[in-house]
Amino acid sequence: MSGDLSNQNFAEETPAELVKRLNLPFTDLFVLTRALTHRSYLNEHTEAVEDNERLEFLGDAVLNFVVGAWLYDHYPEMPEGDLTRMRSALVDTKQLAINASQLKLGAAMRLGRGEVQGGGRTRPALLCNTFEALIGALFLQAGIKYVQRFMGEICKQYADVILDGHKNEDPKSNLQEWSQAQSLGTPLYMIKNITGPEHAKLFEIDVLINGKICGNGSGASKQMAEKAAATDALKILGL
């Protein structure tokens, strides 16, 4: 399936239709509905109870464990540092947005009108967050073994591609390794500015080493902006 986030048909889909299409193990649609609900939807629908931010938090933790365990099992000779970078590549914003795009979650997301009009159904940060919330909901509904099978198929699809393309070379990890090797401590990432409307925020972040700004970057999420800042620092440092 294509990872293109910009060319999809967005006829709205109900949670029940999503369950049927993907054969998901939800016997109670309440938790899935919550996983698909962005906070902008709550502002316009007083009957909605809760957005997906808590499930997103849970899903993020589950993903890190499940993907880490999968890599440990499938790459028995890979050293710890490479495993960490591989996991980072498999759970970063861009990759999780691609996962959400493949599942066509954009059609099922419950968004406010402003989010929809602003292209929220194709925004990588929002797709990533919804995918994390879906994983959290699957964990609550079906347990860790189901999530392991679900994510195992996705990891099999992308792990070798990432490895072959060296996409696992995480600029944040590389910068941290250099900084610590120079006895300069761990880089510190600080938000410099946040601009744009709620549905299309742009984060600008400085990265500091030993108290000095050594790079700057921007992106649609803090994670993207931090990676851009680390990349900028590596270039400035000649690394």
VEXFIFI-706238 format. One record per residue (C-alpha): x, y, z. Coordinates in steps of 0.25 Angstrom, whole numbers, padded with zeros to 4 digits, always signed. Layout:
REM VEXFIFI-706238
XYZ ...
END
This chain:
REM VEXFIFI-706238
+0000+0000+0000 +0004+0014-0003 +0009+0023+0008 +0004+0036+0001 -0004+0044+0011 -0009+0054+0001 -0017+0046-0009 -0028+0039-0002 -0043+0038-0003 -0049+0044+0010 -0064+0039+0010 -0066+0039+0025 -0066+0026+0032 -0073+0022+0045 -0065+0014+0056 -0074+0002+0053 -0071+0003+0038 -0056+0004+0042 -0057-0009+0050 -0064-0016+0039 -0054-0012+0028 -0041-0015+0037 -0047-0027+0044 -0044-0020+0058 -0047-0027+0071 -0056-0017+0077 -0068-0022+0084 -0071-0009+0090 -0069+0003+0081 -0068+0013+0092 -0053+0012+0093 -0051+0012+0078 -0059+0024+0077 -0051+0031+0087 -0038+0027+0080 -0043+0034+0067 -0048+0047+0074 -0039+0059+0073 -0041+0070+0083 -0046+0080+0073 -0058+0071+0071 -0062+0072+0086 -0062+0087+0084 -0074+0086+0074 -0081+0074+0080 -0085+0075+0094 -0090+0060+0094 -0076+0055+0092 -0070+0051+0105 -0054+0050+0104 -0044+0053+0093 -0033+0043+0089 -0021+0049+0097 -0020+0039+0108 -0021+0028+0099 -0010+0034+0090 -0001+0034+0103 -0004+0020+0106 -0002+0016+0091 +0011+0022+0091 +0016+0014+0102 +0011+0001+0097 +0017+0004+0083 +0031+0006+0089 +0030-0007+0097 +0024-0015+0085 +0033-0010+0074 +0045-0011+0083 +0042-0026+0087 +0039-0029+0072 +0053-0023+0068 +0060-0031+0079 +0054-0044+0074 +0056-0042+0059 +0070-0036+0060 +0078-0044+0070 +0091-0039+0066 +0088-0024+0065 +0095-0016+0076 +0087-0007+0086 +0090+0006+0079 +0085+0001+0066 +0072-0005+0072 +0069+0008+0078 +0070+0016+0065 +0062+0005+0058 +0051+0006+0068 +0051+0022+0067 +0050+0020+0052 +0038+0011+0053 +0030+0019+0063 +0034+0033+0059 +0023+0043+0054 +0025+0041+0039 +0025+0026+0040 +0012+0025+0049 +0005+0035+0040 +0008+0025+0028 +0003+0014+0036 -0010+0022+0039 -0011+0026+0024 -0010+0011+0020 -0022+0008+0029 -0029+0020+0024 -0031+0025+0038 -0033+0039+0032 -0047+0036+0028 -0051+0031+0041 -0045+0042+0050 -0055+0051+0057 -0051+0065+0055 -0056+0079+0057 -0060+0087+0044 -0048+0095+0045 -0039+0083+0046 -0046+0077+0034 -0045+0090+0026 -0030+0091+0029 -0027+0078+0024 -0026+0071+0037 -0029+0057+0031 -0016+0057+0024 -0007+0064+0034 +0004+0055+0038 +0004+0059+0053 -0011+0057+0054 -0010+0044+0047 +0001+0039+0056 -0007+0043+0069 -0019+0036+0064 -0011+0023+0061 -0005+0024+0075 -0019+0025+0081 -0024+0013+0073 -0012+0005+0078 -0016+0009+0092 -0030+0005+0090 -0026-0008+0084 -0018-0011+0096 -0030-0008+0105 -0039-0016+0097 -0031-0028+0092 -0018-0028+0100 -0004-0028+0098 -0003-0041+0089 -0013-0035+0079 -0005-0022+0078 +0008-0030+0076 +0002-0038+0064 -0004-0025+0059 +0009-0017+0059 +0017-0029+0055 +0011-0029+0041 +0015-0014+0040 +0029-0016+0046 +0031-0027+0036 +0027-0018+0024 +0036-0006+0028 +0048-0011+0037 +0057-0016+0025 +0053-0004+0017 +0057+0005+0028 +0070-0003+0030 +0074-0003+0015 +0071+0011+0014 +0079+0015+0026 +0066+0023+0031 +0069+0018+0045 +0081+0028+0046 +0074+0037+0056 +0080+0051+0057 +0076+0053+0071 +0083+0040+0075 +0095+0043+0067 +0096+0057+0073 +0094+0051+0087 +0105+0041+0085 +0115+0052+0080 +0111+0061+0091 +0113+0051+0102 +0126+0046+0096 +0131+0060+0097 +0127+0060+0112 +0117+0071+0109 +0105+0064+0114 +0091+0062+0108 +0086+0072+0098 +0074+0080+0102 +0063+0083+0093 +0055+0096+0096 +0043+0102+0089 +0046+0115+0083 +0033+0118+0077 +0019+0112+0073 +0012+0119+0062 -0001+0116+0053 -0015+0112+0056 -0019+0100+0065 -0021+0091+0053 -0007+0095+0047 +0003+0098+0057 +0018+0100+0054 +0028+0098+0065 +0041+0104+0065 +0052+0098+0074 +0066+0101+0078 +0076+0090+0083 +0086+0094+0093 +0099+0087+0097 +0106+0091+0109 +0097+0103+0110 +0100+0108+0096 +0090+0108+0085 +0096+0099+0074 +0084+0097+0064 +0070+0101+0061 +0059+0094+0054 +0044+0095+0051 +0033+0085+0048 +0018+0081+0050 +0021+0074+0063 +0031+0075+0074 +0037+0062+0070 +0039+0067+0056 +0045+0080+0060 +0054+0074+0070 +0060+0065+0059 +0061+0077+0049 +0069+0084+0060 +0078+0072+0063 +0081+0071+0048 +0084+0086+0047 +0093+0084+0059 +0101+0072+0053 +0103+0081+0040 +0108+0093+0048 +0117+0084+0056 +0122+0077+0043 +0117+0063+0047 
END
